[in-house]
Amino acid sequence: MLYELIMAIINYPFQTPAEGADGIVFAALSKEMELLGGTFSGNCQLLEAHEEAYDEVVQRKLWDLSCEFVGVPKAPRTSARISSRRASLRN
């Protein structure tokens, strides 16, 4: 009995390859995800990102830093797409 309990605790956070693939297949084929590019999913359901992901100041800093790391000029970007996606998740 103790062995089964310990094994259940140890194996809890892990998924089989098939279970892991389920989320990818869901994101690729789900009608729910069809118009929601750039959203997050987990365990075959839509999820909201951490609150900072929607912070425009944080988005700008990440964008600028990413441009710097890959050596491309900082192009203008807007966060309107991310904000509208977040609103569609709440509806």
C-alpha positions as CSV (number, residue, x, y, z in Angstrom):
1,M,0.0,0.0,0.0
2,L,2.8,2.5,0.9
3,Y,4.6,1.6,-2.3
4,E,1.6,2.4,-4.4
5,L,1.1,5.7,-2.6
6,I,4.8,6.7,-3.1
7,M,4.7,5.7,-6.8
8,A,1.5,7.7,-7.3
9,I,3.2,10.8,-5.8
10,I,6.4,10.3,-7.8
11,N,4.6,9.7,-11.1
12,Y,1.9,12.3,-10.7
13,P,3.4,15.3,-12.7
14,F,4.5,13.1,-15.6
15,Q,2.5,12.3,-18.7
16,T,2.8,9.5,-21.2
17,P,3.9,10.5,-24.7
18,A,0.4,10.1,-25.9
19,E,-1.0,12.3,-23.1
20,G,1.6,14.9,-23.9
21,A,0.7,14.8,-27.6
22,D,-3.0,15.4,-26.8
23,G,-2.4,19.1,-26.0
24,I,-0.4,19.6,-29.2
25,V,-3.1,17.9,-31.3
26,F,-5.8,20.0,-29.4
27,A,-4.0,23.2,-30.2
28,A,-3.5,22.3,-33.9
29,L,-6.9,20.9,-34.7
30,S,-9.4,22.3,-32.2
31,K,-12.1,24.6,-33.6
32,E,-11.9,26.5,-30.4
33,M,-8.3,27.4,-31.2
34,E,-8.8,28.1,-34.9
35,L,-9.2,31.8,-34.6
36,L,-7.1,32.2,-31.4
37,G,-3.5,32.1,-32.5
38,G,-1.1,33.2,-29.8
39,T,-3.2,31.9,-26.9
40,F,-2.2,29.3,-24.3
41,S,-3.5,25.8,-23.8
42,G,-2.9,23.0,-21.4
43,N,-4.6,19.7,-20.8
44,C,-6.7,20.3,-23.8
45,Q,-8.3,23.6,-22.7
46,L,-7.7,27.3,-23.2
47,L,-5.8,29.0,-20.5
48,E,-5.0,32.6,-19.6
49,A,-1.3,33.6,-19.4
50,H,0.2,35.2,-16.3
51,E,-1.0,38.8,-15.8
52,E,2.4,40.2,-16.8
53,A,1.9,38.7,-20.3
54,Y,-0.8,41.3,-20.9
55,D,1.3,44.3,-19.5
56,E,2.2,46.5,-22.4
57,V,5.3,47.8,-20.7
58,V,6.6,44.3,-20.1
59,Q,5.7,43.3,-23.7
60,R,7.7,46.3,-25.1
61,K,10.7,45.4,-22.9
62,L,10.6,41.8,-24.0
63,W,10.2,42.8,-27.7
64,D,13.1,45.2,-27.6
65,L,15.4,42.7,-25.7
66,S,14.5,40.0,-28.2
67,C,15.3,42.2,-31.1
68,E,18.6,43.1,-29.5
69,F,19.5,39.4,-28.9
70,V,18.8,38.3,-32.5
71,G,20.4,41.4,-34.0
72,V,17.4,42.9,-35.8
73,P,16.3,46.5,-35.7
74,K,13.6,47.3,-33.2
75,A,10.4,47.5,-35.3
76,P,7.2,49.1,-34.1
77,R,4.7,46.6,-32.7
78,T,1.3,46.8,-31.1
79,S,-0.2,44.8,-28.3
80,A,-3.7,45.2,-29.6
81,R,-3.8,41.6,-30.9
82,I,-2.8,40.2,-27.5
83,S,-5.4,42.3,-25.7
84,S,-8.2,41.3,-28.1
85,R,-7.2,37.6,-27.7
86,R,-7.4,38.0,-23.9
87,A,-10.9,39.5,-24.2
88,S,-12.1,36.7,-26.4
89,L,-10.9,34.1,-23.9
90,R,-13.1,35.7,-21.2
91,N,-16.2,35.6,-23.4
